[in-house]
Amino acid sequence: MDLLVRGGRASVILDDMPRAAGSPHALSPRTADPYADLAVIDGRAPRFNQATVGVVALLGVATGWWVLFAVLALQLTLGLLLGRRWCLPCVLYFEVVQPRLGEGPLEDARPPRFANEVGAAFLWTAAAASALGLSRLGTTLGAIVAALALLAATTGFCAGCTLYRIGARLRGVRTLRIHRMDLAELGVAPGRGAVVQFTHPLCADCQELTGRLVNQRRSPVLVDVSRRPDLARKYGVAVVPLAVELGADGTVQGRLAG
């Protein structure tokens, strides 16, 4: 039950977890397999993809070649349905760019995936509208995609990712509304409070949060959502990291992160 964190060790670990991402003892420069570890993604990969989408969509707007909207929509859809190997910008990043730059910080893959879903819907609609003679509508939708994609690529602000996180909180993250957690199933001794952190072994932000809490002498109980999806579902954890403070009776005292 070994977990490397900055500043020390976590006090209680519910499951055996692999060595933390970015460990100096890692045997491979890649912590996550980009085609197999789909729960996380190199944080630079979505921006590379967004840059590609933005440039091609802008070209479609400038030239009126609406078929470019369809090509982009098809690429996004294939990647979403069949995996990252079917997404040409993704393959270019993971096979050419990442080996030269190294693996960037890993992040939850769900927000950028949702952003791709939204982008694909806009692009399919833009292509269909243009094909039906509604060129103004098609160009407007294509321009929206180009603008938001280039904004995300240059500044890191992803509108689709933000919408996902807002939606996740509205529909799923109900920890504070539950008000109480079962201390026994979390591995906490009766009559003792605890800080509980929901985490993922490949999540860089999760490791940073764990190290910060340890440095604050608030060593957390770690719940690995990849091994305990039942607890993630039970407590409505849609995005990690998430940390809460529990009282001696399991009452949620407050959210510390997430």
C-alpha positions in Angstrom: 0.0 0.0 0.0 2.7 2.4 -1.1 1.9 5.9 -2.3 4.5 8.6 -3.0 3.3 12.1 -2.1 5.1 15.3 -1.7 5.9 15.9 2.0 5.1 12.5 3.5 2.7 9.6 3.5 -1.1 9.5 3.6 -2.4 8.2 6.9 -4.9 5.6 5.6 -5.1 4.0 2.2 -8.1 1.9 1.3 -6.5 0.2 -1.7 -3.1 -0.7 -3.0 -2.2 2.1 -5.4 0.7 2.3 -8.0 3.6 4.6 -7.6 2.5 8.2 -8.0 2.6 9.9 -11.4 5.9 11.8 -12.0 7.8 9.7 -9.5 11.6 9.9 -10.0 11.6 6.1 -9.8 9.2 5.6 -12.8 10.6 3.1 -15.3 9.0 4.9 -18.3 8.7 8.5 -19.3 5.0 7.9 -19.7 3.0 7.4 -16.6 -0.3 6.8 -18.5 -0.8 4.9 -21.7 -2.6 7.4 -23.9 -4.6 4.7 -25.7 -5.5 2.6 -22.7 -5.7 4.8 -19.6 -8.7 6.7 -20.9 -9.7 8.1 -17.5 -6.9 10.6 -17.7 -5.1 12.6 -20.4 -1.9 14.6 -20.8 -3.2 18.1 -20.2 -1.4 19.4 -23.3 -3.1 16.9 -25.6 -6.5 18.6 -25.6 -4.9 22.0 -26.3 -3.1 20.5 -29.3 -6.3 19.0 -30.6 -8.1 22.3 -30.0 -5.4 24.2 -32.0 -5.9 21.8 -34.9 -9.7 22.1 -34.8 -9.5 25.9 -34.5 -7.1 26.3 -37.4 -9.0 24.0 -39.8 -12.4 25.4 -38.8 -11.2 28.9 -39.3 -9.9 27.9 -42.8 -13.4 26.5 -43.5 -15.0 29.8 -42.4 -12.6 31.9 -44.5 -12.8 29.8 -47.7 -16.4 28.6 -47.5 -15.2 25.0 -47.8 -17.9 23.6 -45.5 -16.6 20.1 -46.1 -13.8 20.9 -43.6 -16.5 21.2 -40.9 -17.6 17.6 -41.8 -14.0 16.3 -41.8 -13.4 17.8 -38.3 -16.7 16.5 -37.1 -16.0 13.0 -38.4 -12.5 13.0 -36.7 -13.9 14.0 -33.4 -16.7 11.5 -33.6 -14.4 8.6 -34.5 -12.1 9.5 -31.6 -15.1 9.6 -29.2 -16.6 6.3 -30.4 -13.6 4.2 -31.4 -10.8 5.6 -29.2 -7.9 8.0 -29.5 -6.1 5.9 -32.2 -8.8 7.1 -34.6 -8.2 10.7 -33.8 -5.4 11.9 -36.2 -4.5 15.0 -34.1 -4.4 12.8 -31.0 -2.1 10.3 -32.7 0.1 13.1 -34.0 0.4 14.5 -30.5 1.1 11.2 -28.7 3.4 9.7 -31.3 5.4 12.8 -32.4 5.0 15.7 -30.0 4.8 14.1 -26.6 7.9 11.9 -27.0 9.9 15.1 -27.7 8.3 17.3 -24.9 7.7 14.6 -22.4 4.4 13.8 -20.7 2.6 16.8 -19.3 0.5 16.9 -16.2 -2.3 14.4 -16.2 -5.9 15.5 -15.8 -9.4 14.1 -15.7 -10.3 13.1 -19.3 -14.0 13.7 -19.0 -14.2 17.5 -19.3 -12.2 17.6 -22.6 -14.2 14.6 -23.8 -17.4 16.5 -23.2 -15.9 19.6 -25.0 -15.2 17.3 -28.0 -18.8 16.1 -28.0 -20.1 19.6 -28.0 -17.6 20.6 -30.8 -18.6 17.6 -32.9 -22.3 18.5 -32.5 -21.7 22.1 -33.6 -19.5 21.0 -36.6 -22.0 18.4 -37.8 -24.7 21.0 -37.7 -22.5 23.5 -39.4 -21.8 21.0 -42.2 -25.4 20.0 -42.6 -26.6 23.6 -42.7 -24.1 24.5 -45.3 -24.9 21.5 -47.4 -28.6 22.5 -47.3 -27.9 26.0 -48.5 -28.0 27.7 -45.1 -24.5 29.0 -45.6 -24.8 31.8 -43.1 -25.9 29.5 -40.3 -23.1 27.0 -41.2 -20.5 29.7 -41.3 -21.7 31.2 -37.9 -21.5 27.8 -36.2 -18.1 27.0 -37.7 -16.8 30.4 -36.6 -18.0 29.7 -33.0 -16.1 26.5 -33.0 -13.0 28.1 -34.4 -13.1 30.9 -31.9 -13.7 28.7 -28.8 -11.1 26.1 -29.9 -8.4 28.7 -30.6 -9.2 30.4 -27.3 -8.7 27.1 -25.5 -5.5 26.4 -27.3 -4.0 29.8 -26.6 -5.2 30.6 -23.1 -6.2 27.2 -21.6 -9.8 28.3 -21.1 -12.0 25.5 -22.3 -15.7 26.5 -22.5 -16.9 22.9 -22.9 -14.8 21.8 -20.0 -16.2 24.5 -17.8 -19.8 23.5 -18.8 -19.0 19.9 -17.9 -17.7 20.9 -14.4 -20.8 23.0 -13.8 -23.1 20.2 -15.0 -21.2 17.7 -12.9 -21.8 19.8 -9.8 -25.5 20.2 -10.6 -26.1 16.6 -11.3 -23.6 14.6 -9.4 -21.3 16.1 -6.7 -23.7 15.8 -3.7 -21.2 15.3 -0.9 -22.2 18.3 1.1 -25.9 17.5 0.5 -25.4 14.0 1.9 -24.2 15.5 5.1 -22.7 12.3 6.4 -20.4 9.5 5.3 -20.0 6.0 6.7 -16.7 6.1 8.6 -16.5 2.3 8.8 -16.5 1.7 5.0 -13.9 4.5 4.7 -11.6 2.6 7.0 -11.8 5.3 9.8 -11.8 4.2 13.4 -15.1 4.9 15.2 -15.2 8.2 17.1 -12.5 9.8 15.1 -12.9 12.5 12.5 -11.0 12.5 9.3 -10.1 14.3 6.0 -11.3 12.1 3.1 -9.9 12.6 -0.4 -11.3 11.0 -3.5 -8.4 10.5 -5.8 -7.1 8.6 -8.9 -3.6 7.1 -9.0 -2.8 8.9 -12.3 -4.2 12.3 -11.4 -1.4 14.9 -10.9 -3.8 17.3 -9.2 -4.8 14.6 -6.8 -1.2 14.0 -5.8 -0.5 17.7 -5.3 -3.6 18.0 -3.1 -2.5 15.0 -1.0 1.0 16.5 -0.5 -0.5 19.8 0.4 -2.8 18.2 3.0 0.0 16.1 4.4 2.2 19.3 4.8 -0.7 20.8 6.7 -0.7 17.8 9.0 -4.1 16.8 7.7 -3.1 13.4 6.2 -6.1 12.3 4.3 -7.9 9.0 4.0 -7.5 8.2 0.3 -10.3 6.7 -1.7 -9.1 5.5 -5.1 -12.2 6.0 -7.4 -10.7 3.6 -10.0 -10.8 0.8 -7.5 -13.8 1.9 -5.5 -16.3 3.2 -8.1 -19.1 2.1 -5.7 -18.0 4.7 -3.2 -17.7 7.4 -5.9 -21.2 6.6 -7.1 -22.6 6.5 -3.6 -21.2 9.9 -2.7 -21.8 11.5 -6.1 -18.1 12.1 -6.9 -18.0 13.2 -10.6 -14.7 14.9 -10.6 -11.4 14.3 -8.7 -9.7 15.5 -6.7 -12.4 16.1 -4.0 -11.6 16.4 -0.3 -14.0 16.8 2.6 -13.6 17.0 6.4 -15.7 14.7 8.5 -16.6 15.0 12.1 -16.3 12.1 14.6 -19.8 10.9 13.7 -19.1 11.1 9.9 -20.9 14.4 9.5 -19.5 16.4 6.6 -18.0 19.6 8.1 -17.0 21.2 4.9 -15.3 20.8 1.5 -11.6 21.4 1.4 -11.0 21.0 -2.3 -12.9 20.1 -5.5 
